[in-house]
Amino acid sequence: MRLVTFALDGRERIGAQVERSGKPCVLDLNQSHSVLPAEMNAFLTAGEPAMLMARRALQEAKENAFLPEADIRLTAPVPHPGKILCLGHNYDDHIGKDRTRPSEFPTFFCKTANTVIGPGAPIVIPPETAKADFEGELAVVIGRRARRIAEGDAPSYVAGYTIFNDVSARDYQKRTSQWMIGKSFDTFGPMGPALITADEIPDPHALDLALTLNGVLRQKTNTGRMIFTVPFLIATLSAVMMLEPGDVIATGTPARTPPEPGSPEFMQPGDLVRITVEKIGVLENPVVAETIPGSGSPA
């Protein structure tokens, strides 16, 4: 099932994304069954009974219950994650500068929730950074509370998967050994377009991932090249903290190809970033400059 969060008439809702007569549509799950929560974290907290009810609603819905996607606005599938836990240097072609072998332990860092935006929403480059960079990633969304989970049991705690762009201000990131501040500017966490339930992706380590900037391929990999697997990450994190429904784990980004000769190294206003992950879809976001309040012009 493809779960989405969408905005309609000023309200945030959750739905199931399907095709009807060749056109993308969304079924408002709470409208179909009022006992279903209308917010993603609450829906995930409700667990398997809510999932079963949502699937039944999708099967039984009449044609006029589906909303054309053109009439709504998709937001991030998990617009209010409790935690965004990210991973650095988790691909065999991106293990860190001057390293010759992967780290023994995963490099975790946190990204703050103010970063989250949905598909089509602009990545806003503020005047404080001149080095806003992209990072296409597979993201894992937790489906139930997990504490001290064995690696073999970890998959049963996954609600599903989505795409994440860990946008980074490299100049801020490299000021200190701690990366968080360079990762946490507003809008620096595009996510979407949908949360694909775990039953539809039985192996998260067999997905092709690609990122293009203005149509030029800049990242290309398969998630099978991860160093630390999704179950290992969940087991490691749950040994330290309680993972909650709606928590997001961004599993790291692969190496990139160099920019074309004469092209800027970092994202610029007017750019378009497009990330594709097999079985999940496409996350596309334009890049704009921040407008200074009262000036009417970009920073």
Secondary structure, 3 states (H helix, E strand, C coil): CEEEEEEECCEEEEEEEEEECCEEEEEEHHHHCCCCCCCHHHHHHCHHHHHHHHHHHHHHCCHHHEEEHHHCEECCCCCCCCCEEEEECCECCECCCCCCCCCCCCEEEEECHHHEECCCCCEEECCCCCCEECCEEEEEEECCCECCCCHHHHHHHEEEEEEEECCEEHHHHCCCCCCHHHHCCCCCEEEEEEEEEHHHCCCCCCCEEEEEECCEEEEEEEHHHECCCHHHHHHHHHCCCCECCCCEEECCCCCCCCCCCCCCCCCCCCCEEEEEECCCEEEEEEEEECECCCCCCEC
